[in-house]
Each structure stands twice: as C-alpha cells, then as structure tokens.
Amino acid sequence: MGHFWTFLTYVHSLAGPTVMLLYPLYASVRAIESPSKLDDEQWLAYWILYSFLTLMEMVAAPILQWIPIWYQAKVLFIAWLVLPQFRGASFIYEKFVREQLRKYCGEVGKDHPHKNKFTDFLQPKKVSFE
C-alpha cells in the first residue's frame, strides 16, 4: 500500500502543472495557428484568469495555507477553465470580466471622445520606422 500512496503523491504533484500550464501552453499555440478566433478568445481569457488567480493567491497565501483542500479545489477550478467541453474561461470572461471592463473602462478597443488612461496604456502604439 505504501508504493500506491507514493505513486498518488507523484501523480498529484504532476497534475497541477499539467492542467495549469502544459496543456494550456499547447492549446494556446494550436489556437494561434488555427484560423478560428473562438479558440483564441478561450485561451486569452484563460491566461487573464490564471494570472489574476495567481496574483490573488500570492496576496492571500497566509489565509489559503489554512485551507487544507485549497490546492485540490484550485486544480479542479483550473480544469473547468481549461477543458474544451466546458469552456469555463470564456464563460467567466463573458459573464464577469467583460461586464466589469465595460462598467469601469467603457468599450475596450472602441474610440471614445473621452479616452481612458488605463486602456490607452494597454493598447500598443503604432511605430513608424521611416
């Protein structure tokens, strides 16, 4: 029985990086190379949400260390975001993130008479090499 638990420990330690990084990296490269914009949106939304979750996890680390199933819950949540059957990242982005961006920053990517400094900072500037 000891070998079985050792095996489960190794599988557990590999599951997180595989679900959170390896598969999303692979799928992001495939999305960039595909002609569809739908998969691009899924993976951009995933990386936005994953970055936000990682930042919040760093801030809340002293509290999260007291929650024994935090890592497992995080891996399950990330799996829901990642798996193409669920398209969780696109769902969360559409329902929550986009609404907050519209509420506080206006239409991102649209020209407004009153520019938003935050979105101006994020938008790349056109550079001429003439």
Solvent accessible surface area in square Angstrom, and as a share of the most:
residue,aa,sasa,rsa
1,M,162,0.72
2,G,54,0.52
3,H,165,0.74
4,F,102,0.43
5,W,140,0.49
6,T,68,0.39
7,F,122,0.51
8,L,63,0.31
9,T,85,0.49
10,Y,137,0.52
11,V,66,0.38
12,H,78,0.35
13,S,60,0.39
14,L,119,0.59
15,A,37,0.29
16,G,0,0.00
17,P,58,0.37
18,T,60,0.35
19,V,37,0.21
20,M,11,0.05
21,L,70,0.35
22,L,111,0.55
23,Y,78,0.30
24,P,0,0.00
25,L,95,0.47
26,Y,122,0.46
27,A,10,0.08
28,S,18,0.12
29,V,92,0.53
30,R,150,0.55
31,A,3,0.02
32,I,130,0.66
33,E,138,0.62
34,S,38,0.24
35,P,141,0.88
36,S,52,0.34
37,K,162,0.69
38,L,111,0.55
39,D,38,0.19
40,D,42,0.22
41,E,61,0.28
42,Q,6,0.03
43,W,20,0.07
44,L,119,0.59
45,A,3,0.02
46,Y,0,0.00
47,W,65,0.23
48,I,83,0.42
49,L,17,0.09
50,Y,35,0.13
51,S,56,0.36
52,F,120,0.50
53,L,30,0.15
54,T,46,0.27
55,L,96,0.48
56,M,87,0.39
57,E,38,0.17
58,M,127,0.57
59,V,115,0.66
60,A,30,0.23
61,A,48,0.37
62,P,86,0.54
63,I,122,0.62
64,L,25,0.13
65,Q,134,0.60
66,W,200,0.70
67,I,74,0.37
68,P,122,0.76
69,I,116,0.59
70,W,63,0.22
71,Y,73,0.28
72,Q,80,0.35
73,A,45,0.35
74,K,20,0.08
75,V,22,0.13
76,L,129,0.64
77,F,82,0.34
78,I,0,0.00
79,A,19,0.15
80,W,82,0.29
81,L,1,0.00
82,V,3,0.02
83,L,70,0.35
84,P,77,0.48
85,Q,143,0.64
86,F,113,0.47
87,R,71,0.26
88,G,0,0.00
89,A,0,0.00
90,S,8,0.05
91,F,97,0.41
92,I,32,0.16
93,Y,32,0.12
94,E,64,0.29
95,K,114,0.48
96,F,117,0.49
97,V,37,0.22
98,R,69,0.25
99,E,86,0.39
100,Q,89,0.40
101,L,50,0.25
102,R,112,0.41
103,K,139,0.59
104,Y,149,0.57
105,C,23,0.14
106,G,27,0.26
107,E,70,0.31
108,V,77,0.44
109,G,58,0.56
110,K,126,0.53
111,D,129,0.67
112,H,64,0.28
113,P,128,0.81
114,H,143,0.64
115,K,123,0.52
116,N,44,0.23
117,K,178,0.75
118,F,106,0.44
119,T,14,0.08
120,D,44,0.23
121,F,170,0.71
122,L,107,0.53
123,Q,69,0.31
124,P,126,0.79
125,K,146,0.62
126,K,201,0.85
127,V,105,0.60
128,S,85,0.55
129,F,191,0.79
130,E,205,0.92
